[in-house]
């Protein structure tokens, strides 16, 4: 199953431009909330090119963290234990700042470089 990329709309009808877009592999630990409040807890691999709010590229280590889930993403597919190649947008002036906009399932048996305590 491939989930669709969803663009957020600005008040003028134009898509909200993300501050950054990243792809990372990860495993769903949990999903909490509903609708706009839905958060997927993902144990993800390191993101070496990640830039913080100030634009400084310091990377992000492998860890477990919460991501928002865009409206067009099939949240029912994000079940604990499932593994995905995730695309997420960063919108530093919005909440949640990190939002999954697309997910492609990883092949069964895919090994992830995630610390054991991240699950």
N, C-alpha and C positions, 0 to 999 in steps of 0.2 A: 504494500500500500504506500502510495506517495501522497503526502499532504501538500496542499497548495500554499504558495507564497501569498500573503495578504499584505496590502499596503494600508497604512493608517491614513485617514483623510484629514486634511486641515479644514478650517472653516471656509476657505475659498474654493473647496472642491479639489484642490491639488493634493497629491500624496504628501504626507509628512516625510520630510527627508531625514533619514536616520543619521546620527552622529558617526556611526560605524556599523558594519555588518561582519559577522564572523561565522565560521563553520567549526563545529566541534563534535566529537563522538562522545556519547554518554549513555548511561543506564538510568532509567526512571526508578527512583526510590519511592516516591509517593506523589499523589496529586491531591491538592487541597483547595477547597472553595468551589465557586461556580461562576459562570459568566465572566464579567470583567475582573472578578476577584480570584479567578482560577490561577493557581500557582503549581507548576510542576517542579518537584524537587529532583534534581538531576545530579548524579555523580559523574562528573565529566573529566576528560583528559585535559592536560595543560594546553593553554592558548598562548604560545610564545609571542605572538604579534599584538596581544591585547594592549590597548592604550587606555589610561585612566581618564577621569573627568577633565583633567587639565591637558590631555593630549599626549602625555608622557608614555612612551612605549616601554613598559616594564614587564609585560607578560602577566599571565595569571596561572598559578599552579593548578594541578589537578585537585579537585575538591568537590564537595557536595554543596549545592546552593539552589535557591529558588529562582525560577524564571516565570515571568508572565507568559500566557499563551494567547496568541492572536485569535480573533474571532473565527477565522476560516480554518483553523487547524482542528482536526478531529481529536478532541481531547479524550474521547472514549478509548482511543488506541494507545494512549500513554499510560499503560498499565505497569505496575511495579515489576521490575525484572526485564522489561523489554529494552532493547538496545537500539539506538538511533544515531544517524548522522544528522545533527541539528543545525539549522541556520537560525541565528538570532540577530535581532537588531538592537542597537543601543540608542536610546533617546534619553540623554542625561537630564532633560528638563521635564520628563514625564514620570509617572508611576504606573506600573513598574518600569524601571529604566532598561531592563533587559527583557526582551520578549521574543519567544520562539515564533518564527513566521513560517517555517517549513521543517519537515522531518521525513527522512527516508529510513526505512528499517535496515539494520545491518544484518548480514548473513548470520544464520544460526552458528553458534560457536565462536563468534568474533571475540577476541580477547581485547580488553581495554587496559590502558596504563593508568589505573586509578588506585589510590591507596585503599587497603582493606577497610580502614575505618570510615571511608566515605560512603559505604553502603548502609 
